Structure formats: C-alpha cells, structure tokens
Amino acid sequence: MRKLLPLIGNPHGGGRSALTCRYRCGDACFHEVPNTSDNEYAGDIIARSWSRRSMLRSAAVVTVATAAGTAVAVGGSGTQATAAPAADAQGAAGGAGQAARGLRFTSVAPNTADQVTIPEGYAQNVVIKWGDPIIKGAPGFNADKQTAAAQAGQFGYNNDFLSLLPLGSGYERQQLLVANHEYTDEVLMFKGYDPANPTKEQVEIAWAAHGLSVVVVQEDHRSGKLTAVNRHQLNRRLHTTSEFRMTGPAAGGALLKTSADPTGTKVLGTLNNCAGGTTPWGTTLHGEENFNQYFANGGSVTEPVQAARLKRYGITGAASERKWERFDKRFDVAQEPNEPNRFGWVVELDPYDPNSVPRKRTALGRFKHEAAQPRLTEDGRPVVYMGDDERFDYFYKFVSSKRMMKGDSRAAKEHNLTLLDEGTLYVAKLTGDSPADQIDGTGKYPSDGQFDGTGVWIPLATGSVSHVEGFTAEEVYVFTRQAADKVGATKMDRPEDVEPSPRTGRVYVALTNNTNRGKAGQPGADEANPRNANKHGQILELAESFDDPAGDAFAWRLFLVAGDPNDPATYFAGFPKDKVSPISCPDNVAFDPHGNLWISTDGNQLGSHDGLFGVATAGERRGELKQFLTVPRGAETCGPLIQDKRVLVAVQHPGEIDGASVEKPASVWPDGPGKIVRPAVVSVWRKDGKNIGV
C-alpha cells in the first residue's frame, strides 16, 4: 500500500496568522459569535424527527446503488428530494489505475516553500500584480511614491475572485479578466505604518486599492501564459469612492437612506469583495463579505433594536482597525447609522461596458457574501446560490421570477440586467437521517456509514412580500440574518463558496471550519456539521428536488470531510484515503471542463502552505483528491479558474505573517529580495501545450 502523502510541521504555527485575522475580517473569530439566536439547529431536529423518519433512514443520498432520479421523502413535508448518486456516467472517469480526466498530474507534496509550487511538466507566469498600471495615464508602481490617484488607475490589492470572459470574433487571443480586491493590509503596504495614526494619504490609497479591476489579457498562442494589456479601453478600476447603484425591492427604502444620499439608491464604493460568480448573460457577481470591520462606534448605539441589528452583523466597539472614520463620517455609525446597511450585498458588474454603473442587488439579501454563482432552471430563470461566511450562519438561494433572454441584442442585455431584482430569497434548513445519539461530535460515522439527509428551502421574501412573521420585506432584505434566525435555518460551519456543477446540477458548499462548534453555550455537532471544534472543514453535496433548482426541497450528504487522511474522521467520498492529498479549510470551489471540483484552501491546519486541489465528483475515481499547487509563505489561494489549457489563481496576502512589515518582510514573492511583497494573479499551463490534467 502506498504511503500517504507526507504531512509536515509548520514552524509558524499553521493556519491563519493573527495579522490575517486582523486585516481581513476584523478578528471575527475572536469576537462573540454574531448568531446568538435560539432557533433550532439540526441536532434538535434530528432528535425529534427520528422516530417518525426511521423508515426513510437509508433512502437519502447514501449508497452507490442509489440511481439518479431516485426520490426520497422529506419527513412530514409531502415533497420529494432527488438523491444524488454516488457515481454516474456524466463525470470524467479514469481507467483502472488512472486518475480522472483533468486530474492526471503528479500531486504536489505539502510544503512551506516561499513560491508557487506546481506539478512537474508545468510552467507559470505572473499575469498582473498589485500596483501594475491598467488605466491610461496611470504610472508604474513605485512602493515609495504611492498616491491615491496612481492607485485608482492601478491593479488593486489582495486579489480574490477571478473571471475570464471572451472578447468575441477577431479577439480570440484576448480575454477580459475581472478581479475582486478584498481588503488592504496597510502594514505590508506602507513603510513606517502606524496603525494607531494612519495618514489621510494612506487611507485614500487604501480606499483606491479596494474594489474591482477589469483588465484585458493577451494569450500566448503556444502556451497558457497570459499578459496584461495595460491601458486597454476596456480596462477599469472601481474602488471605495466609485459610484454604485442600489436596485431591487429594498432600494430607496428608509433603511438605505443617508445624509449624503436621501434617495437610498446611490452608494459610494464596494468593500471586502471576496469570491463571486459569472452569469450566463455575461456579467460578473461580487460578494461583499466582512464589511463590518470598516465601521466605527457601533458600540455607542444604545437604541435596542438598532443595537441588536448592528451586533448581529458584527458591528460593535469603538474605533475601527483602519480609522477611516477620521476621514469620512460615513464610516462612523454614530453619525451615519444607515451607511453599514449599504454594504453586504452582491454586486453585479457589466465588464464589457466601461461606463456602466455596477448594481448592488438587494433581492439577494444582505449578509457576509462569500460568493454568488447562478445556474438556470429549465425555463431559463437564474437561481443564485450563496453562503454567509460566519460561524453558525446559513446558506441561501435566490430564484428569479424572470427568464433570461438569449442573444446579445440591446433589448436582451437590458432585460437580463433586471433578472436579479425580482424573485424569491430562500434559506436552507437541513435534517439528518441518523439518530442524534450517533452524532457524537468526534466525526465517527453513524450506523448507515454516511453523513446525509434531506432539507427544505424556507422562503424569506418575494418582491415586496415578506414571508417572515414580524418582518417587513425591506427588513428581510436588509437584516437577512435576523430573518433567517426567525425561521429556524440550520447553523453551519462557515458556509463560504457555494457552486452548482455545470454538468450534474449538484451544488457543492464549502464549509471552511468552526472551532466554536460544541463549545459551552454554542451549538453542538449535527449530521451536516459532525465534528466539534471543527478546524478542518468539510464540503457538502446537495441535489435539488427532481433536479429542479427552483424547488423547495433537496437531499444532501457530506462529499468530503477534510483533514489528515490518517484521521478516521476524514472522508473522501469513499475513495481510498491512502491515495489522496491531505487538505484543510476548503474555501473557494470551481469546476473544470471535465466536471471535476477544484478547491482552494484558506488557513491550512496541517502544517503546509495553502493550496489548490482537484477532486473527481463522479465515476470510479470519485473522491480522489490531488493537490495541484501551493502558494508562498503567508498567502492564501483564491480565485481559482480552470480552463482547458490553464489554471488561474489569485495569490492573496503573501507574507502576511505575524510581525511582518514592509521593513521586515516574511516573503520575497513575487519579485525577490529587496522588493515589496505584492499580491498577484498567476497562470499555470502544461509545458507541452496540451490541456490541463489529460
């Protein structure tokens, strides 16, 4: 039997650094859990429902023999949920002893090298870095001469979500790259930075380094190499002072109005854009995540209702980390109590129109959006799946009431830009199919050998109609977390990226970790979140009722339970664990052209640097997980985008190690010793010019 791929010790403590926690999410994991609701969690539901559902126990999403289209009952609902088969003919099956098509590369071993480490036979290049000029007139990057005006025309900081879009006939060798810029790490950006007293110039540079970038990239015809086309007419930067428009059912409401915007429809900026999605109609979606950390003086609010709303979104305390409130009163809750309500949305951008105003889609709800990826119903209505990246928070979907119009006519474009403004917002409630006493928090499998069950989508609001008692529709959209609390949604272990498979329609939910699971006063393990003190995370696989994404019921099971494969609590969809790469803290997920799921990690707890992994979701190799790359010291793997001939990743916050600064860098990537550390986008391809992993 082949030995497991090696695990190595991390001399720096493993996982996220305190510096990352401080600047990325405002130390979210060190604050009180925002979800203090007493709504039921799955363990309670299982205990009560077990006796009446025992006959269904083995019916839901459990065995290889389960066929596509088999229905399992959702206890007491009278509805049906389509079971997800353990294998099918639609995947990229490999032959005997051969990895699935798309995953035929030599796995990268866990390591702590200060570089992007890729498989043998592959090559890489840096496509674009923080500070590279993309707008006409923008200067080249100079770490010692940064200005807000320069940064507004340069590629932003801490790239995350990536999308590549075609430019059409005549431009086959060019694509449009869209990137999120999640947050700034000022201590790694500015020499002599004083966190207690940032200068106005430093703050304005940070404002300009947030947001979104659109840049044309040129393909090398012999490889997967990409090069940014500086100053192209389609290139664009959107940042903290750019204009955005509020749309949908909550736009113009009292909760979104401020002294600067009495209409409640015009917002300056987008903050903490994490992952996102690409729509079938050619736009990109961008999730505003840890927006709470930018707002000061939440603790000064004493009016009970408003104070509870702010606390549920993590807006507490006095001064903010970056002290932006000193330079713009809109970041001071005491002066502008509604300004935080204008962040935490999904933003839709038309990257083909450099003059378009991006729109914040209120119909999709307000929470810490990790991502938003649509699929279409049979009749052409988009359904968007979304996770709320917080311990014990929820995952959601939005079902549009409008059909997508095909074609690229002006009428079709204008119509499709309204698709995400009308529909129904839902939150998920999961039920396990095993008795509660078999879910003991250790990760030990119940007697049926699977963590699985069924679930329902609970409607929260449709247009101007609220489905939640005691909430107006506007309150549902603006305070979505509290509305979901009210209806008893299932508390999950940090639901981050949620992606439907383009091949099978099954939905994969990355649950990154939750070390608070099972602590005193906190919810204990349940079948969807089966480990207390969960530091490695899991990936949940969901099949909609009769494969209808607009349905109100589903079946689910855990596809992957992350961690050291030597740990009996880990699970890789049934694949032999001595033949997989170790993985910890799944974050973003994406699909390759063969239907394999690719997983980027954030906060690896196994001693290695974070990385990118591919795993077969179907066929006889289902569950075979292989590591494709690792990122440099202190960095996180973001963005991942897998095409036939290239893999694209965003290397975020390299060198973000406790004690690091511009003067004392913890990494020399990507430009080598003596240069400032810069987040960047990397392209990887096969040296022989053939497709990835075949």
ABEGO torsion letter per residue (X at the ends): XBBBBBBBBBAAGEEBBAAAAAAAAGGAAABBBABABABBBAAAAAAAAAAAAAAAAAABGABAABBBGBBBBBBGAGBBBBBBBABBAABBBBBBGBBBBGABBBBBBBBABBBBBBBBGBBBBBABBBGBBABBGBBBBBAAABBAAAAAABBBBGBBBBBBBBAEBGAAABBBBBBBBABBBAAAABBGBBAABBBAAAAAAAAAABEBBBBBBBBBAABABBBBBBGBAABBBBBAABBBBBBEAABGBAAABBAABAAGABBBEBBGBBBBBBBAAGBBBBBBBBAAAABBGAAABABAAAAAAAAAAGBBEBBBAAGAAAABAAABAAABAAAAAABGBBBBBBAABAABBBBBBAAAEBBBBABBBBBBBAAGBBBBBBBBBBBGBBBBBBBBABBBBBEABAAAAAAAAAAAABEBBBBBBBBBABBAAABAGAGBBBAAGBBBEBBBBBBABBEABBABBGBBAAAAAABAAAAAAAAGBBBBBGBBBBBBBAAAGBBBBBBAEBAABGBBGBBBBBAABABBGBAAEBBBBBBBBGGBAABABBBBBBABBBEBAABAABBBGGBBAAABBBBBGBBBBBBBAAGBBBBBBBGBAAGBBBBBBBBBABEAABGBBBBABBBBBGBBBBGBBBBAABBBBBBBGBGBBBGBBAABBABAOAAEBGBBBBBBBBBBBBAAGBBBGX
